[in-house]
Amino acid sequence: MQKDSVEYLAPEQWMQWHTELLQSTVNRVFARVPFYRERMNRAGIAPEDIGSVEDISRLPFTTRDDISDNYPYGLFSVPLRDIVRIHALRSGHVNPVACGLTVQDLHRRTKLTARFLGNAGVSADDIVQICLDPGMALHGQDIKEGAENIGALVIPPDFVSAFTRLRIMVDFKTTVLVTTPSYGMHLMQIFREKNMPLAALNLKTVIFIGETLTSEARMLFERELDVDTRAAYGIFEASGPSMAYECKCKCGLHIAMDQVIPEIVDPRTGDVMPEGSEGELVITTLTARANPLIRFRTGDITSITRKTCVCGRTTWRMMPVQARCDNLITVRGIKISKDQVQRLIADRTMGHELPFLLVLHKWKHLTKIEVLIAIDEAIFTGSLPQLHRWIRKTEEIFHEALGIACRIRPVEYETIEPCIRGNRFAIDYEEFQAGC
């Protein structure tokens, strides 16, 4: 990457860049998006009150509930005829999360992903293999299009076994693997179990998205496979999987400051926190045409530094996400909410909201979900064959809705009562065995 790249702007240049694009974005959403106009009017804020980027804290927040409530077109800021692609993502809310993209949005998103991959060393000489769960298909598509933009050969996500993926990796001499940390560990274990020789691999880089890459996992990959590792962070609602990414120094993830303005706020009060403080990441998009977002609360807990990186980039860096501050859990990169699971069960029980508990099992580094549902006459009428059919169908519906396989197991209420009383809806298997 050249030193005159946008990633190397001086602080005063960033302030001017952000001020101009923020003002343009606020003017556009006020004029074209009734939701934002109503929120700003309620807060007593007019577009002309945003004199600089420092005024961003005066603007109202946007939440996933807001996106769900305004489904399908309520947050679009361009006419439908200008939108060339719409993605609808499974969400933990009543409605899906919909994202519209114009031609300019698609081009910008692809270029951003290509920039991230290029910074990770991917070139036209590489063979990039993407191994992600179905629930992360949209991130996989962004990675595919970004790698193809560079000119790399791409093996896109598929629905075959881990061993088949490893065979493809060996046979086609994959040089770059894109996956989640947990699935990468799973592949590594299968590789060992099959006694495949390390010399069979041609990997030089493993890129991790969807989950936080721990230092222990990074060291294991680099030591065992003799590869370089890079991590990235992104959210579907904003700039895809490439909103923040590591450089070769691996001392934080460089935020795409030409695309978004990041903030860290107190998750309880919403107050902006000082640099270096840990809090909730909030994102305002600057270049999105179809779906601009003002102060979107991601629910992810992290911190940000504005110090210039050793690599010379002046873009702010976020630390790996440490936790969430909402009612969502993340399993293999897929976000799941209590309300989402409750609605799926109610749909299968003619509206009965039965008590349930998600038990998270670790199997060869992958998290598997078991849904324990308190049994009653809504799902069991005395016929075991009928109950088994109900379970199989429910498992199919959960897989389709969540993008990840789940095992359904009806249980007596007393089995999950301690966790229910503790206001838990998801728990690790070991803690469940110990009595919540």
FIKOL-492116 format. One record per residue (C-alpha): y, x, z. Coordinates in steps of 0.02 Angstrom, whole numbers, plus 50000, padded with zeros to 5 digits. Layout:
<seba v="Y" u="X" w="Z"/>
...
//
This chain:
<seba v="50000" u="50000" w="50000"/>
<seba v="50168" u="50071" w="49950"/>
<seba v="50299" u="50109" w="50082"/>
<seba v="50423" u="49994" w="49995"/>
<seba v="50307" u="49846" w="50026"/>
<seba v="50373" u="49695" w="50119"/>
<seba v="50266" u="49749" w="50266"/>
<seba v="50386" u="49893" w="50300"/>
<seba v="50553" u="49801" w="50314"/>
<seba v="50675" u="49854" w="50448"/>
<seba v="50700" u="49734" w="50597"/>
<seba v="50870" u="49676" w="50534"/>
<seba v="50793" u="49640" w="50364"/>
<seba v="50656" u="49536" w="50445"/>
<seba v="50788" u="49438" w="50540"/>
<seba v="50883" u="49400" w="50381"/>
<seba v="50722" u="49357" w="50287"/>
<seba v="50664" u="49239" w="50425"/>
<seba v="50834" u="49157" w="50448"/>
<seba v="50853" u="49115" w="50264"/>
<seba v="50676" u="49050" w="50242"/>
<seba v="50678" u="48954" w="50407"/>
<seba v="50840" u="48867" w="50359"/>
<seba v="50768" u="48824" w="50189"/>
<seba v="50608" u="48757" w="50266"/>
<seba v="50698" u="48653" w="50398"/>
<seba v="50815" u="48577" w="50268"/>
<seba v="50667" u="48532" w="50158"/>
<seba v="50560" u="48450" w="50292"/>
<seba v="50710" u="48355" w="50362"/>
<seba v="50747" u="48285" w="50191"/>
<seba v="50569" u="48253" w="50132"/>
<seba v="50453" u="48229" w="50282"/>
<seba v="50492" u="48074" w="50387"/>
<seba v="50387" u="48140" w="50532"/>
<seba v="50497" u="48295" w="50551"/>
<seba v="50658" u="48200" w="50522"/>
<seba v="50613" u="48077" w="50661"/>
<seba v="50560" u="48218" w="50780"/>
<seba v="50720" u="48316" w="50749"/>
<seba v="50829" u="48162" w="50769"/>
<seba v="50741" u="48123" w="50932"/>
<seba v="50774" u="48303" w="50991"/>
<seba v="50956" u="48292" w="50936"/>
<seba v="50936" u="48434" w="50811"/>
<seba v="51008" u="48436" w="50635"/>
<seba v="50966" u="48565" w="50501"/>
<seba v="51139" u="48640" w="50513"/>
<seba v="51106" u="48679" w="50697"/>
<seba v="50981" u="48814" w="50644"/>
<seba v="51103" u="48957" w="50619"/>
<seba v="50976" u="49097" w="50638"/>
<seba v="50793" u="49127" w="50671"/>
<seba v="50833" u="49137" w="50857"/>
<seba v="50866" u="48949" w="50853"/>
<seba v="50685" u="48912" w="50810"/>
<seba v="50646" u="48870" w="50992"/>
<seba v="50760" u="48717" w="50977"/>
<seba v="50641" u="48638" w="50851"/>
<seba v="50501" u="48520" w="50906"/>
<seba v="50318" u="48572" w="50906"/>
<seba v="50184" u="48512" w="50786"/>
<seba v="50007" u="48483" w="50851"/>
<seba v="49837" u="48447" w="50775"/>
<seba v="49857" u="48269" w="50839"/>
<seba v="50015" u="48255" w="50734"/>
<seba v="49922" u="48315" w="50579"/>
<seba v="49782" u="48192" w="50612"/>
<seba v="49901" u="48048" w="50645"/>
<seba v="49992" u="48080" w="50481"/>
<seba v="49834" u="48091" w="50375"/>
<seba v="49822" u="48091" w="50226"/>
<seba v="49995" u="48119" w="50148"/>
<seba v="50118" u="48101" w="50293"/>
<seba v="50162" u="48286" w="50308"/>
<seba v="50174" u="48326" w="50123"/>
<seba v="50347" u="48384" w="50069"/>
<seba v="50319" u="48372" w="49881"/>
<seba v="50268" u="48227" w="49769"/>
<seba v="50082" u="48203" w="49748"/>
<seba v="50097" u="48247" w="49563"/>
<seba v="50150" u="48425" w="49613"/>
<seba v="49992" u="48453" w="49716"/>
<seba v="49846" u="48530" w="49622"/>
<seba v="49720" u="48545" w="49764"/>
<seba v="49684" u="48454" w="49926"/>
<seba v="49568" u="48519" w="50061"/>
<seba v="49506" u="48407" w="50200"/>
<seba v="49434" u="48496" w="50351"/>
<seba v="49321" u="48426" w="50486"/>
<seba v="49425" u="48408" w="50643"/>
<seba v="49409" u="48361" w="50824"/>
<seba v="49523" u="48212" w="50795"/>
<seba v="49511" u="48037" w="50725"/>
<seba v="49556" u="48092" w="50548"/>
<seba v="49516" u="48250" w="50451"/>
<seba v="49645" u="48388" w="50437"/>
<seba v="49712" u="48378" w="50260"/>
<seba v="49802" u="48519" w="50172"/>
<seba v="49885" u="48502" w="50003"/>
<seba v="49923" u="48651" w="49892"/>
<seba v="50040" u="48670" w="49745"/>
<seba v="50013" u="48799" w="49608"/>
<seba v="50136" u="48912" w="49700"/>
<seba v="50042" u="48887" w="49865"/>
<seba v="49876" u="48934" w="49784"/>
<seba v="49950" u="49089" w="49704"/>
<seba v="50032" u="49144" w="49866"/>
<seba v="49876" u="49113" w="49970"/>
<seba v="49768" u="49213" w="49849"/>
<seba v="49892" u="49356" w="49845"/>
<seba v="49898" u="49360" w="50035"/>
<seba v="49708" u="49368" w="50046"/>
<seba v="49704" u="49503" w="49913"/>
<seba v="49833" u="49603" w="50013"/>
<seba v="49727" u="49590" w="50170"/>
<seba v="49569" u="49643" w="50077"/>
<seba v="49662" u="49784" w="49991"/>
<seba v="49723" u="49847" w="50160"/>
<seba v="49540" u="49848" w="50215"/>
<seba v="49500" u="49962" w="50069"/>
<seba v="49424" u="49834" w="49950"/>
<seba v="49447" u="49879" w="49766"/>
<seba v="49387" u="49826" w="49595"/>
<seba v="49238" u="49944" w="49617"/>
<seba v="49169" u="49845" w="49764"/>
<seba v="49034" u="49713" w="49780"/>
<seba v="49091" u="49588" w="49912"/>
<seba v="48961" u="49477" w="49996"/>
<seba v="49022" u="49329" w="50100"/>
<seba v="48905" u="49264" w="50235"/>
<seba v="48978" u="49115" w="50328"/>
<seba v="48918" u="48949" w="50398"/>
<seba v="48954" u="48791" w="50296"/>
<seba v="49089" u="48741" w="50421"/>
<seba v="49189" u="48893" w="50366"/>
<seba v="49174" u="48857" w="50180"/>
<seba v="49362" u="48848" w="50151"/>
<seba v="49391" u="49020" w="50228"/>
<seba v="49249" u="49082" w="50118"/>
<seba v="49333" u="49011" w="49964"/>
<seba v="49497" u="49098" w="50008"/>
<seba v="49406" u="49264" w="50030"/>
<seba v="49314" u="49239" w="49866"/>
<seba v="49474" u="49205" w="49769"/>
<seba v="49565" u="49351" w="49850"/>
<seba v="49424" u="49473" w="49811"/>
<seba v="49414" u="49410" w="49632"/>
<seba v="49602" u="49435" w="49617"/>
<seba v="49574" u="49619" w="49658"/>
<seba v="49437" u="49626" w="49526"/>
<seba v="49291" u="49647" w="49645"/>
<seba v="49120" u="49573" w="49608"/>
<seba v="49091" u="49431" w="49732"/>
<seba v="48931" u="49357" w="49804"/>
<seba v="48997" u="49193" w="49879"/>
<seba v="48926" u="49101" w="50030"/>
<seba v="48756" u="49024" w="50003"/>
<seba v="48632" u="48921" w="50105"/>
<seba v="48484" u="49039" w="50109"/>
<seba v="48399" u="49125" w="50255"/>
<seba v="48466" u="49280" w="50341"/>
<seba v="48323" u="49383" w="50269"/>
<seba v="48364" u="49324" w="50092"/>
<seba v="48545" u="49371" w="50120"/>
<seba v="48490" u="49544" w="50175"/>
<seba v="48379" u="49561" w="50022"/>
<seba v="48526" u="49514" w="49910"/>
<seba v="48631" u="49640" w="50005"/>
<seba v="48504" u="49777" w="49968"/>
<seba v="48460" u="49727" w="49790"/>
<seba v="48639" u="49708" w="49729"/>
<seba v="48704" u="49855" w="49832"/>
<seba v="48838" u="49759" w="49926"/>
<seba v="48978" u="49873" w="49982"/>
<seba v="49085" u="49750" w="50081"/>
<seba v="49017" u="49615" w="50196"/>
<seba v="49129" u="49473" w="50257"/>
<seba v="49057" u="49374" w="50403"/>
<seba v="49084" u="49323" w="50585"/>
<seba v="49041" u="49446" w="50724"/>
<seba v="48898" u="49337" w="50787"/>
<seba v="48819" u="49315" w="50616"/>
<seba v="48842" u="49500" w="50581"/>
<seba v="48746" u="49540" w="50741"/>
<seba v="48614" u="49415" w="50687"/>
<seba v="48594" u="49501" w="50519"/>
<seba v="48581" u="49669" w="50605"/>
<seba v="48440" u="49607" w="50718"/>
<seba v="48344" u="49532" w="50571"/>
<seba v="48368" u="49698" w="50479"/>
<seba v="48287" u="49790" w="50624"/>
<seba v="48146" u="49663" w="50645"/>
<seba v="48099" u="49680" w="50461"/>
<seba v="48098" u="49870" w="50480"/>
<seba v="48216" u="49888" w="50334"/>
<seba v="48276" u="50068" w="50311"/>
<seba v="48461" u="50102" w="50340"/>
<seba v="48462" u="50201" w="50178"/>
<seba v="48430" u="50037" w="50086"/>
<seba v="48604" u="49977" w="50128"/>
<seba v="48756" u="50026" w="50026"/>
<seba v="48883" u="49950" w="50145"/>
<seba v="49045" u="50042" w="50177"/>
<seba v="49149" u="49905" w="50260"/>
<seba v="49115" u="49750" w="50365"/>
<seba v="49259" u="49626" w="50381"/>
<seba v="49253" u="49500" w="50523"/>
<seba v="49338" u="49330" w="50525"/>
<seba v="49320" u="49169" w="50624"/>
<seba v="49283" u="49245" w="50795"/>
<seba v="49356" u="49382" w="50904"/>
<seba v="49279" u="49552" w="50869"/>
<seba v="49246" u="49638" w="51035"/>
<seba v="49260" u="49826" w="51053"/>
<seba v="49076" u="49833" w="51100"/>
<seba v="49023" u="49743" w="50941"/>
<seba v="49136" u="49852" w="50835"/>
<seba v="49063" u="50011" w="50907"/>
<seba v="48886" u="49947" w="50878"/>
<seba v="48918" u="49907" w="50695"/>
<seba v="49007" u="50071" w="50660"/>
<seba v="48874" u="50174" w="50750"/>
<seba v="48718" u="50083" w="50687"/>
<seba v="48772" u="50051" w="50507"/>
<seba v="48895" u="50194" w="50481"/>
<seba v="49028" u="50076" w="50413"/>
<seba v="49213" u="50045" w="50436"/>
<seba v="49255" u="49880" w="50521"/>
<seba v="49408" u="49769" w="50505"/>
<seba v="49455" u="49606" w="50589"/>
<seba v="49565" u="49464" w="50529"/>
<seba v="49635" u="49303" w="50601"/>
<seba v="49689" u="49144" w="50516"/>
<seba v="49697" u="48957" w="50533"/>
<seba v="49658" u="48830" w="50400"/>
<seba v="49818" u="48733" w="50431"/>
<seba v="49931" u="48881" w="50389"/>
<seba v="49888" u="49032" w="50283"/>
<seba v="49699" u="49035" w="50282"/>
<seba v="49593" u="49179" w="50349"/>
<seba v="49722" u="49315" w="50311"/>
<seba v="49869" u="49268" w="50422"/>
<seba v="49843" u="49426" w="50526"/>
<seba v="49735" u="49577" w="50491"/>
<seba v="49697" u="49753" w="50549"/>
<seba v="49755" u="49912" w="50466"/>
<seba v="49659" u="50075" w="50479"/>
<seba v="49733" u="50107" w="50653"/>
<seba v="49647" u="49952" w="50727"/>
<seba v="49777" u="49928" w="50863"/>
<seba v="49813" u="49745" w="50840"/>
<seba v="49818" u="49626" w="50693"/>
<seba v="49971" u="49636" w="50579"/>
<seba v="50044" u="49462" w="50558"/>
<seba v="50096" u="49412" w="50382"/>
<seba v="50279" u="49403" w="50431"/>
<seba v="50333" u="49363" w="50254"/>
<seba v="50231" u="49202" w="50267"/>
<seba v="50251" u="49143" w="50447"/>
<seba v="50358" u="49159" w="50603"/>
<seba v="50250" u="49183" w="50758"/>
<seba v="50296" u="49141" w="50937"/>
<seba v="50207" u="49151" w="51104"/>
<seba v="50240" u="49005" w="51221"/>
<seba v="50183" u="48951" w="51392"/>
<seba v="50042" u="48827" w="51352"/>
<seba v="50095" u="48715" w="51498"/>
<seba v="50284" u="48710" w="51477"/>
<seba v="50308" u="48761" w="51295"/>
<seba v="50438" u="48890" w="51346"/>
<seba v="50449" u="49046" w="51238"/>
<seba v="50377" u="49196" w="51330"/>
<seba v="50440" u="49377" w="51329"/>
<seba v="50365" u="49505" w="51211"/>
<seba v="50196" u="49566" w="51271"/>
<seba v="50161" u="49411" w="51376"/>
<seba v="49998" u="49319" w="51351"/>
<seba v="50015" u="49138" w="51297"/>
<seba v="49984" u="49013" w="51159"/>
<seba v="50015" u="49067" w="50979"/>
<seba v="50137" u="48954" w="50886"/>
<seba v="50162" u="48970" w="50697"/>
<seba v="50301" u="48912" w="50580"/>
<seba v="50263" u="48928" w="50395"/>
<seba v="50397" u="48998" w="50283"/>
<seba v="50329" u="48988" w="50106"/>
<seba v="50215" u="48835" w="50106"/>
<seba v="50277" u="48709" w="49979"/>
<seba v="50160" u="48561" w="49999"/>
<seba v="50122" u="48569" w="50186"/>
<seba v="50255" u="48662" w="50284"/>
<seba v="50226" u="48668" w="50472"/>
<seba v="50360" u="48685" w="50604"/>
<seba v="50307" u="48769" w="50767"/>
<seba v="50123" u="48727" w="50750"/>
<seba v="50028" u="48751" w="50913"/>
<seba v="49866" u="48842" w="50871"/>
<seba v="49786" u="48828" w="51044"/>
<seba v="49740" u="49013" w="51037"/>
<seba v="49787" u="49127" w="51183"/>
<seba v="49850" u="49299" w="51132"/>
<seba v="50000" u="49414" w="51146"/>
<seba v="50117" u="49496" w="51020"/>
<seba v="50202" u="49665" w="51007"/>
<seba v="50350" u="49702" w="50893"/>
<seba v="50329" u="49891" w="50901"/>
<seba v="50309" u="49981" w="50736"/>
<seba v="50126" u="50027" w="50708"/>
<seba v="50068" u="50206" w="50686"/>
<seba v="50029" u="50158" w="50505"/>
<seba v="50216" u="50128" w="50477"/>
<seba v="50209" u="49939" w="50456"/>
<seba v="50346" u="49846" w="50547"/>
<seba v="50258" u="49678" w="50548"/>
<seba v="50225" u="49613" w="50723"/>
<seba v="50048" u="49631" w="50788"/>
<seba v="49945" u="49506" w="50884"/>
<seba v="49805" u="49555" w="51000"/>
<seba v="49631" u="49479" w="50978"/>
<seba v="49621" u="49299" w="51036"/>
<seba v="49558" u="49292" w="51216"/>
<seba v="49534" u="49107" w="51247"/>
<seba v="49591" u="48932" w="51203"/>
<seba v="49710" u="48820" w="51298"/>
<seba v="49654" u="48652" w="51228"/>
<seba v="49496" u="48548" w="51233"/>
<seba v="49418" u="48633" w="51082"/>
<seba v="49274" u="48757" w="51086"/>
<seba v="49238" u="48879" w="50945"/>
<seba v="49057" u="48903" w="50892"/>
<seba v="49024" u="49028" w="50752"/>
<seba v="49204" u="49008" w="50693"/>
<seba v="49196" u="48816" w="50693"/>
<seba v="49308" u="48716" w="50810"/>
<seba v="49228" u="48568" w="50901"/>
<seba v="49310" u="48445" w="51020"/>
<seba v="49242" u="48328" w="51153"/>
<seba v="49320" u="48177" w="51068"/>
<seba v="49240" u="48224" w="50902"/>
<seba v="49066" u="48229" w="50979"/>
<seba v="49096" u="48068" w="51074"/>
<seba v="49146" u="47978" w="50914"/>
<seba v="48991" u="48040" w="50824"/>
<seba v="48880" u="47974" w="50964"/>
<seba v="48974" u="47808" w="50970"/>
<seba v="48949" u="47787" w="50783"/>
<seba v="48762" u="47801" w="50812"/>
<seba v="48757" u="47683" w="50963"/>
<seba v="48860" u="47537" w="50897"/>
<seba v="49012" u="47590" w="50996"/>
<seba v="48929" u="47641" w="51160"/>
<seba v="49014" u="47796" w="51232"/>
<seba v="48865" u="47879" w="51315"/>
<seba v="48884" u="48030" w="51431"/>
<seba v="48836" u="48193" w="51345"/>
<seba v="48838" u="48381" w="51366"/>
<seba v="48836" u="48522" w="51239"/>
<seba v="48722" u="48663" w="51294"/>
<seba v="48754" u="48826" w="51201"/>
<seba v="48599" u="48934" w="51174"/>
<seba v="48601" u="49114" w="51114"/>
<seba v="48467" u="49154" w="50985"/>
<seba v="48470" u="49324" w="50903"/>
<seba v="48658" u="49333" w="50935"/>
<seba v="48691" u="49162" w="50857"/>
<seba v="48752" u="49016" w="50963"/>
<seba v="48646" u="48861" w="50938"/>
<seba v="48702" u="48690" w="51001"/>
<seba v="48593" u="48567" w="51095"/>
<seba v="48673" u="48397" w="51125"/>
<seba v="48604" u="48315" w="51283"/>
<seba v="48638" u="48127" w="51278"/>
<seba v="48610" u="48014" w="51428"/>
<seba v="48476" u="47894" w="51368"/>
<seba v="48497" u="47706" w="51381"/>
<seba v="48449" u="47549" w="51285"/>
<seba v="48579" u="47590" w="51151"/>
<seba v="48465" u="47728" w="51085"/>
<seba v="48296" u="47689" w="51161"/>
<seba v="48215" u="47519" w="51145"/>
<seba v="48042" u="47574" w="51198"/>
<seba v="47978" u="47634" w="51029"/>
<seba v="47951" u="47822" w="51023"/>
<seba v="47937" u="47829" w="50831"/>
<seba v="48102" u="47735" w="50820"/>
<seba v="48182" u="47856" w="50944"/>
<seba v="48121" u="48007" w="50843"/>
<seba v="48194" u="47932" w="50684"/>
<seba v="48358" u="47903" w="50774"/>
<seba v="48361" u="48083" w="50834"/>
<seba v="48326" u="48155" w="50660"/>
<seba v="48460" u="48048" w="50579"/>
<seba v="48586" u="48091" w="50715"/>
<seba v="48551" u="48277" w="50691"/>
<seba v="48585" u="48257" w="50505"/>
<seba v="48750" u="48169" w="50540"/>
<seba v="48804" u="48302" w="50666"/>
<seba v="48763" u="48441" w="50542"/>
<seba v="48864" u="48357" w="50406"/>
<seba v="49011" u="48317" w="50519"/>
<seba v="49023" u="48483" w="50613"/>
<seba v="48962" u="48604" w="50480"/>
<seba v="48834" u="48677" w="50600"/>
<seba v="48658" u="48623" w="50647"/>
<seba v="48636" u="48536" w="50816"/>
<seba v="48480" u="48485" w="50911"/>
<seba v="48491" u="48310" w="50989"/>
<seba v="48396" u="48280" w="51151"/>
<seba v="48404" u="48117" w="51250"/>
<seba v="48393" u="48151" w="51438"/>
<seba v="48409" u="48059" w="51603"/>
<seba v="48590" u="48047" w="51660"/>
<seba v="48548" u="48145" w="51819"/>
<seba v="48508" u="48296" w="51710"/>
<seba v="48689" u="48316" w="51655"/>
<seba v="48779" u="48227" w="51797"/>
<seba v="48835" u="48386" w="51890"/>
<seba v="48920" u="48452" w="51733"/>
<seba v="48997" u="48282" w="51692"/>
<seba v="49069" u="48271" w="51868"/>
<seba v="49138" u="48446" w="51843"/>
<seba v="49229" u="48385" w="51688"/>
<seba v="49126" u="48498" w="51575"/>
<seba v="49075" u="48449" w="51399"/>
<seba v="49005" u="48617" w="51342"/>
<seba v="48914" u="48748" w="51443"/>
<seba v="48810" u="48905" w="51415"/>
<seba v="48623" u="48880" w="51438"/>
<seba v="48611" u="49006" w="51580"/>
<seba v="48747" u="48917" w="51678"/>
<seba v="48666" u="48749" w="51643"/>
<seba v="48500" u="48813" w="51709"/>
<seba v="48589" u="48873" w="51866"/>
<seba v="48657" u="48698" w="51896"/>
<seba v="48824" u="48699" w="51803"/>
//
